[in-house]
Every structure is written in structure tokens, then in C-alpha cells.
């Protein structure tokens, strides 16, 4: 059972769906606090822009998740749009409704997300996430 909901009426091509599925898998790994899966999905050197606009390294962001400073409990991805620079780089643009606990305080947040993806060894990975 997934805690991530895709709310969208459009159909995706096969390659668009691969990108969407990678983002869903990323969101679910955040909710599951699955550091191994997050490490696999997110490329090294990735910079995150967090909920308050601060840039963080992959290590900083993932440590906040694994140390349960940030606890994700559900995610709704609304009408994503996929754009390709070439066959190995893409961006997903969507509004995302997240329910998180930040330092123990429950928050429901709606944010505009831009996630960048890089395809390596036939698999999509997140190369940047602005939340």
C-alpha cells in the first residue's frame, strides 16, 4: 500500500511514466524513512532546497529524514508535467501536498516542486529537488 497518491487525469507515455514512478518511489522512501532506497534513488552531489528555502546537501537532508527531524507521513502529487532536455535528463514539475512532522510539529504543506532526473544505467535517479 502506497502513502503517495498521484492525482492526475492525463495519460503518460512510457518514458514519462518512468520519471513519475521514480518520483513516487522517492516520496514513498521518504515516508518509509528508507535510507537505502533514498541513497539509491538520489544521486550523490544532489542539492536539495528544503521547505524554508535553504539549500542542503544530500547528506544533510537525508540525515534529517533518518534522524526523524523531518518525518513524512503522506504525499499527494498533483498534475505533474514532465519535460525532457534529452533522453537521459528530465524534470518533473508538480504541486505536492505533503504531511510532515518537523521537530515534532505536524504540518500540512502545499509546495511547487521541481525535481530533476538523470538516467544512468537505464534507471532514473533524482539529481535535484526544489521543494
VENKA-V468962 format. One record per helix or strand of 3 or more residues. SS is the DSSP state (@ for helix, = for strand). FROM is the first residue (numbers start at 1). TO is the last residue. If there is no record, write none. Layout:
# VENKA-V468962
SS&FROM&TO / SS&FROM&TO
This chain:
# VENKA-V468962
=&4&7 / @&14&32 / @&35&41 / =&47&49 / =&55&57 / @&58&66 / =&70&86 / =&89&102 / =&105&120 / =&123&130
